[in-house]
Amino acid sequence: MIKLKNIFMYITLIWSAVMLALYLIVLFEIPLFMLIGYLPLGEEIGQFLSSLLFLGIWAVPALYILTLTFMIVARVKFKEKNQNKRIAVPTVILPLVLAAVMLLTNFNEILS
């Protein structure tokens, strides 16, 4: 159970960080996608990053709920005291920051 919790914590943290970076690139209109288009297979990479953004809109909240559930259960059931706070705190805060930034900037209009 604790290993599963740790796996979900890292997945949530990594996916939230990637989503936040990609969304900020789109929000501030940095021409990264245009520059990626010059690479070999650049079109496919751009499509993958775009798909990652749209998939992340639903995946990050689901991962967040699952991760918080595992964190609470592991703490209560197994009395886990030596929880790594360097990973736990950003895992809880980063998806909330991502959600706040996306909701405050009207993400539906920006991503379309």
Backbone as JSON Lines, residues from 0, in Angstrom:
{"i":0,"aa":"M","n":[0.82,-1.19,0.0],"ca":[0.0,0.0,0.0],"c":[0.87,1.27,0.0]}
{"i":1,"aa":"I","n":[1.93,1.23,0.79],"ca":[2.8,2.41,0.87],"c":[3.58,2.59,-0.44]}
{"i":2,"aa":"K","n":[4.0,1.51,-1.06],"ca":[4.69,1.62,-2.36],"c":[3.74,2.17,-3.42]}
{"i":3,"aa":"L","n":[2.48,1.73,-3.39],"ca":[1.48,2.22,-4.33],"c":[1.24,3.72,-4.11]}
{"i":4,"aa":"K","n":[1.19,4.13,-2.86],"ca":[1.03,5.54,-2.53],"c":[2.21,6.35,-3.08]}
{"i":5,"aa":"N","n":[3.42,5.85,-2.9],"ca":[4.6,6.56,-3.4],"c":[4.6,6.65,-4.91]}
{"i":6,"aa":"I","n":[4.19,5.6,-5.58],"ca":[4.11,5.62,-7.05],"c":[3.13,6.68,-7.51]}
{"i":7,"aa":"F","n":[1.95,6.71,-6.88],"ca":[0.95,7.71,-7.27],"c":[1.42,9.12,-6.93]}
{"i":8,"aa":"M","n":[2.15,9.29,-5.84],"ca":[2.66,10.62,-5.51],"c":[3.6,11.12,-6.59]}
{"i":9,"aa":"Y","n":[4.53,10.27,-7.03],"ca":[5.48,10.69,-8.06],"c":[4.79,10.93,-9.4]}
{"i":10,"aa":"I","n":[3.85,10.08,-9.76],"ca":[3.13,10.28,-11.02],"c":[2.35,11.59,-10.99]}
{"i":11,"aa":"T","n":[1.65,11.85,-9.9],"ca":[0.88,13.08,-9.78],"c":[1.79,14.31,-9.82]}
{"i":12,"aa":"L","n":[2.89,14.24,-9.12],"ca":[3.81,15.37,-9.08],"c":[4.42,15.64,-10.45]}
{"i":13,"aa":"I","n":[4.87,14.6,-11.13],"ca":[5.49,14.77,-12.44],"c":[4.47,15.27,-13.46]}
{"i":14,"aa":"W","n":[3.27,14.64,-13.49],"ca":[2.28,15.04,-14.48],"c":[1.81,16.47,-14.22]}
{"i":15,"aa":"S","n":[1.65,16.86,-12.97],"ca":[1.23,18.23,-12.67],"c":[2.3,19.24,-13.09]}
{"i":16,"aa":"A","n":[3.56,18.91,-12.87],"ca":[4.64,19.81,-13.26],"c":[4.71,19.96,-14.78]}
{"i":17,"aa":"V","n":[4.57,18.86,-15.5],"ca":[4.59,18.91,-16.96],"c":[3.39,19.7,-17.47]}
{"i":18,"aa":"M","n":[2.22,19.45,-16.9],"ca":[1.02,20.19,-17.31],"c":[1.16,21.68,-17.04]}
{"i":19,"aa":"L","n":[1.71,22.04,-15.88],"ca":[1.87,23.45,-15.56],"c":[2.86,24.11,-16.52]}
{"i":20,"aa":"A","n":[3.95,23.44,-16.82],"ca":[4.93,24.0,-17.76],"c":[4.32,24.16,-19.15]}
{"i":21,"aa":"L","n":[3.63,23.14,-19.64],"ca":[3.01,23.24,-20.97],"c":[1.93,24.32,-21.01]}
{"i":22,"aa":"Y","n":[1.14,24.38,-19.95],"ca":[0.07,25.38,-19.94],"c":[0.63,26.8,-19.89]}
{"i":23,"aa":"L","n":[1.69,27.0,-19.12],"ca":[2.31,28.33,-19.08],"c":[2.93,28.69,-20.42]}
{"i":24,"aa":"I","n":[3.47,27.71,-21.13],"ca":[4.0,27.97,-22.48],"c":[2.89,28.42,-23.41]}
{"i":25,"aa":"V","n":[1.75,27.76,-23.34],"ca":[0.61,28.14,-24.17],"c":[0.04,29.48,-23.71]}
{"i":26,"aa":"L","n":[-0.05,29.69,-22.41],"ca":[-0.64,30.91,-21.87],"c":[0.16,32.15,-22.25]}
{"i":27,"aa":"F","n":[1.47,32.08,-22.15],"ca":[2.31,33.22,-22.48],"c":[2.72,33.26,-23.95]}
{"i":28,"aa":"E","n":[2.15,32.38,-24.75],"ca":[2.36,32.34,-26.19],"c":[3.83,32.26,-26.57]}
{"i":29,"aa":"I","n":[4.56,31.44,-25.86],"ca":[5.96,31.18,-26.2],"c":[5.95,30.28,-27.44]}
{"i":30,"aa":"P","n":[6.72,30.61,-28.47],"ca":[6.62,29.87,-29.74],"c":[7.3,28.49,-29.71]}
{"i":31,"aa":"L","n":[7.15,27.76,-28.62],"ca":[7.78,26.45,-28.51],"c":[7.21,25.47,-29.52]}
{"i":32,"aa":"F","n":[5.89,25.47,-29.7],"ca":[5.28,24.54,-30.63],"c":[5.7,24.84,-32.07]}
{"i":33,"aa":"M","n":[5.92,26.11,-32.38],"ca":[6.41,26.46,-33.71],"c":[7.84,25.95,-33.9]}
{"i":34,"aa":"L","n":[8.67,26.12,-32.87],"ca":[10.05,25.65,-32.96],"c":[10.13,24.12,-33.02]}
{"i":35,"aa":"I","n":[9.23,23.45,-32.32],"ca":[9.19,21.98,-32.37],"c":[8.81,21.52,-33.77]}
{"i":36,"aa":"G","n":[8.03,22.31,-34.47],"ca":[7.62,21.95,-35.83],"c":[8.79,21.83,-36.8]}
{"i":37,"aa":"Y","n":[9.92,22.47,-36.51],"ca":[11.09,22.38,-37.37],"c":[11.89,21.1,-37.16]}
{"i":38,"aa":"L","n":[11.66,20.42,-36.07],"ca":[12.38,19.17,-35.79],"c":[11.85,18.04,-36.67]}
{"i":39,"aa":"P","n":[12.68,17.02,-36.9],"ca":[12.12,15.84,-37.54],"c":[11.09,15.23,-36.59]}
{"i":40,"aa":"L","n":[9.98,14.84,-37.09],"ca":[8.83,14.35,-36.31],"c":[8.27,15.44,-35.4]}
{"i":41,"aa":"G","n":[8.5,16.68,-35.73],"ca":[8.03,17.8,-34.93],"c":[6.52,17.89,-34.85]}
{"i":42,"aa":"E","n":[5.86,17.56,-35.95],"ca":[4.39,17.59,-35.96],"c":[3.82,16.58,-34.98]}
{"i":43,"aa":"E","n":[4.42,15.39,-34.95],"ca":[3.94,14.36,-34.04],"c":[4.22,14.73,-32.58]}
{"i":44,"aa":"I","n":[5.36,15.35,-32.31],"ca":[5.69,15.78,-30.96],"c":[4.71,16.86,-30.51]}
{"i":45,"aa":"G","n":[4.4,17.79,-31.39],"ca":[3.43,18.84,-31.07],"c":[2.05,18.28,-30.8]}
{"i":46,"aa":"Q","n":[1.64,17.3,-31.6],"ca":[0.34,16.65,-31.37],"c":[0.32,15.9,-30.05]}
{"i":47,"aa":"F","n":[1.44,15.27,-29.7],"ca":[1.53,14.55,-28.43],"c":[1.41,15.52,-27.25]}
{"i":48,"aa":"L","n":[2.12,16.65,-27.32],"ca":[2.04,17.62,-26.24],"c":[0.65,18.23,-26.12]}
{"i":49,"aa":"S","n":[0.02,18.46,-27.24],"ca":[-1.35,18.97,-27.23],"c":[-2.31,17.94,-26.63]}
{"i":50,"aa":"S","n":[-2.14,16.7,-27.0],"ca":[-2.97,15.63,-26.43],"c":[-2.73,15.48,-24.94]}
{"i":51,"aa":"L","n":[-1.48,15.66,-24.52],"ca":[-1.14,15.58,-23.11],"c":[-1.86,16.67,-22.31]}
{"i":52,"aa":"L","n":[-1.97,17.86,-22.88],"ca":[-2.69,18.94,-22.21],"c":[-4.17,18.6,-22.05]}
{"i":53,"aa":"F","n":[-4.79,18.13,-23.12],"ca":[-6.22,17.82,-23.04],"c":[-6.49,16.62,-22.14]}
{"i":54,"aa":"L","n":[-5.64,15.61,-22.18],"ca":[-5.8,14.46,-21.3],"c":[-5.55,14.84,-19.85]}
{"i":55,"aa":"G","n":[-4.62,15.73,-19.63],"ca":[-4.28,16.15,-18.28],"c":[-5.39,16.9,-17.58]}
{"i":56,"aa":"I","n":[-6.28,17.53,-18.34],"ca":[-7.4,18.23,-17.72],"c":[-8.23,17.27,-16.89]}
{"i":57,"aa":"W","n":[-8.34,16.03,-17.34],"ca":[-9.11,15.03,-16.59],"c":[-8.23,14.14,-15.73]}
{"i":58,"aa":"A","n":[-7.01,13.89,-16.16],"ca":[-6.15,12.95,-15.44],"c":[-5.59,13.53,-14.15]}
{"i":59,"aa":"V","n":[-5.2,14.78,-14.15],"ca":[-4.6,15.37,-12.96],"c":[-5.58,15.4,-11.78]}
{"i":60,"aa":"P","n":[-6.83,15.82,-11.97],"ca":[-7.74,15.76,-10.81],"c":[-8.0,14.33,-10.33]}
{"i":61,"aa":"A","n":[-8.11,13.39,-11.25],"ca":[-8.31,11.99,-10.84],"c":[-7.1,11.46,-10.08]}
{"i":62,"aa":"L","n":[-5.91,11.73,-10.59],"ca":[-4.69,11.32,-9.87],"c":[-4.58,12.01,-8.52]}
{"i":63,"aa":"Y","n":[-4.98,13.25,-8.46],"ca":[-4.91,14.01,-7.21],"c":[-5.81,13.38,-6.15]}
{"i":64,"aa":"I","n":[-7.03,13.04,-6.53],"ca":[-7.96,12.42,-5.58],"c":[-7.44,11.06,-5.13]}
{"i":65,"aa":"L","n":[-6.97,10.24,-6.07],"ca":[-6.42,8.93,-5.7],"c":[-5.2,9.06,-4.8]}
{"i":66,"aa":"T","n":[-4.32,9.98,-5.11],"ca":[-3.11,10.16,-4.33],"c":[-3.43,10.63,-2.92]}
{"i":67,"aa":"L","n":[-4.33,11.6,-2.79],"ca":[-4.71,12.06,-1.46],"c":[-5.36,10.94,-0.65]}
{"i":68,"aa":"T","n":[-6.17,10.13,-1.3],"ca":[-6.79,9.0,-0.62],"c":[-5.73,8.03,-0.12]}
{"i":69,"aa":"F","n":[-4.78,7.68,-0.98],"ca":[-3.7,6.78,-0.55],"c":[-2.86,7.39,0.57]}
{"i":70,"aa":"M","n":[-2.61,8.7,0.49],"ca":[-1.81,9.34,1.53],"c":[-2.53,9.3,2.88]}
{"i":71,"aa":"I","n":[-3.83,9.56,2.87],"ca":[-4.6,9.55,4.12],"c":[-4.7,8.15,4.68]}
{"i":72,"aa":"V","n":[-5.0,7.18,3.81],"ca":[-5.13,5.79,4.27],"c":[-3.79,5.28,4.82]}
{"i":73,"aa":"A","n":[-2.71,5.58,4.14],"ca":[-1.4,5.12,4.6],"c":[-1.04,5.76,5.94]}
{"i":74,"aa":"R","n":[-1.41,7.0,6.1],"ca":[-1.08,7.68,7.36],"c":[-1.93,7.15,8.51]}
{"i":75,"aa":"V","n":[-3.22,6.88,8.27],"ca":[-4.11,6.42,9.33],"c":[-3.94,4.93,9.6]}
{"i":76,"aa":"K","n":[-3.98,4.15,8.55],"ca":[-3.97,2.7,8.72],"c":[-2.61,2.16,9.14]}
{"i":77,"aa":"F","n":[-1.57,2.65,8.52],"ca":[-0.24,2.12,8.79],"c":[0.56,3.02,9.73]}
{"i":78,"aa":"K","n":[-0.06,4.1,10.2],"ca":[0.6,5.04,11.12],"c":[1.98,5.46,10.6]}
{"i":79,"aa":"E","n":[1.98,5.8,9.33],"ca":[3.23,6.18,8.67],"c":[3.64,7.57,9.13]}
{"i":80,"aa":"K","n":[4.69,7.65,9.9],"ca":[5.16,8.92,10.42],"c":[6.34,9.46,9.63]}
{"i":81,"aa":"N","n":[7.11,8.59,9.02],"ca":[8.32,9.03,8.32],"c":[8.03,9.37,6.86]}
{"i":82,"aa":"Q","n":[6.89,9.99,6.64],"ca":[6.5,10.39,5.29],"c":[7.45,11.47,4.79]}
{"i":83,"aa":"N","n":[7.89,11.32,3.57],"ca":[8.82,12.28,2.99],"c":[8.08,13.58,2.67]}
{"i":84,"aa":"K","n":[8.27,14.6,3.49],"ca":[7.53,15.85,3.32],"c":[8.01,16.66,2.13]}
{"i":85,"aa":"R","n":[9.22,16.38,1.67],"ca":[9.72,17.09,0.48],"c":[8.92,16.71,-0.76]}
{"i":86,"aa":"I","n":[8.37,15.54,-0.78],"ca":[7.55,15.1,-1.91],"c":[6.07,15.27,-1.61]}
{"i":87,"aa":"A","n":[5.66,15.06,-0.37],"ca":[4.24,15.11,-0.02],"c":[3.65,16.51,-0.17]}
{"i":88,"aa":"V","n":[4.37,17.52,0.28],"ca":[3.85,18.88,0.22],"c":[3.68,19.36,-1.23]}
{"i":89,"aa":"P","n":[4.68,19.23,-2.1],"ca":[4.45,19.64,-3.5],"c":[3.38,18.79,-4.2]}
{"i":90,"aa":"T","n":[3.24,17.53,-3.81],"ca":[2.22,16.68,-4.42],"c":[0.83,17.2,-4.09]}
{"i":91,"aa":"V","n":[0.67,17.78,-2.93],"ca":[-0.63,18.33,-2.54],"c":[-0.83,19.72,-3.13]}
{"i":92,"aa":"I","n":[0.2,20.53,-3.17],"ca":[0.06,21.94,-3.55],"c":[0.1,22.16,-5.07]}
{"i":93,"aa":"L","n":[0.97,21.47,-5.79],"ca":[1.15,21.74,-7.22],"c":[-0.13,21.53,-8.05]}
{"i":94,"aa":"P","n":[-0.9,20.45,-7.86],"ca":[-2.14,20.35,-8.63],"c":[-3.15,21.45,-8.29]}
{"i":95,"aa":"L","n":[-3.15,21.93,-7.06],"ca":[-4.04,23.03,-6.7],"c":[-3.62,24.33,-7.39]}
{"i":96,"aa":"V","n":[-2.32,24.56,-7.48],"ca":[-1.82,25.74,-8.18],"c":[-2.17,25.65,-9.67]}
{"i":97,"aa":"L","n":[-1.98,24.47,-10.24],"ca":[-2.33,24.26,-11.65],"c":[-3.82,24.52,-11.88]}
{"i":98,"aa":"A","n":[-4.67,23.99,-11.01],"ca":[-6.11,24.2,-11.16],"c":[-6.47,25.67,-11.02]}
{"i":99,"aa":"A","n":[-5.85,26.36,-10.08],"ca":[-6.13,27.79,-9.9],"c":[-5.71,28.6,-11.12]}
{"i":100,"aa":"V","n":[-4.53,28.32,-11.64],"ca":[-4.06,29.05,-12.83],"c":[-4.97,28.78,-14.03]}
{"i":101,"aa":"M","n":[-5.37,27.53,-14.21],"ca":[-6.22,27.2,-15.35],"c":[-7.61,27.82,-15.21]}
{"i":102,"aa":"L","n":[-8.17,27.8,-14.02],"ca":[-9.51,28.37,-13.83],"c":[-9.49,29.89,-13.9]}
{"i":103,"aa":"L","n":[-8.45,30.52,-13.42],"ca":[-8.38,31.98,-13.45],"c":[-8.11,32.53,-14.84]}
{"i":104,"aa":"T","n":[-7.55,31.72,-15.73],"ca":[-7.23,32.2,-17.07],"c":[-8.18,31.68,-18.14]}
{"i":105,"aa":"N","n":[-9.28,31.06,-17.72],"ca":[-10.28,30.53,-18.65],"c":[-9.64,29.61,-19.68]}
{"i":106,"aa":"F","n":[-9.21,28.46,-19.2],"ca":[-8.41,27.52,-19.99],"c":[-9.13,27.0,-21.22]}
{"i":107,"aa":"N","n":[-10.45,26.96,-21.25],"ca":[-11.16,26.46,-22.44],"c":[-10.88,27.32,-23.66]}
{"i":108,"aa":"E","n":[-10.88,28.62,-23.49],"ca":[-10.61,29.52,-24.61],"c":[-9.15,29.48,-25.03]}
{"i":109,"aa":"I","n":[-8.25,29.34,-24.08],"ca":[-6.82,29.36,-24.4],"c":[-6.41,28.09,-25.13]}
{"i":110,"aa":"L","n":[-6.94,26.94,-24.71],"ca":[-6.54,25.68,-25.33],"c":[-7.23,25.41,-26.66]}
{"i":111,"aa":"S","n":[-8.26,26.17,-26.99],"ca":[-8.93,25.91,-28.27],"c":[-8.31,26.69,-29.4]}
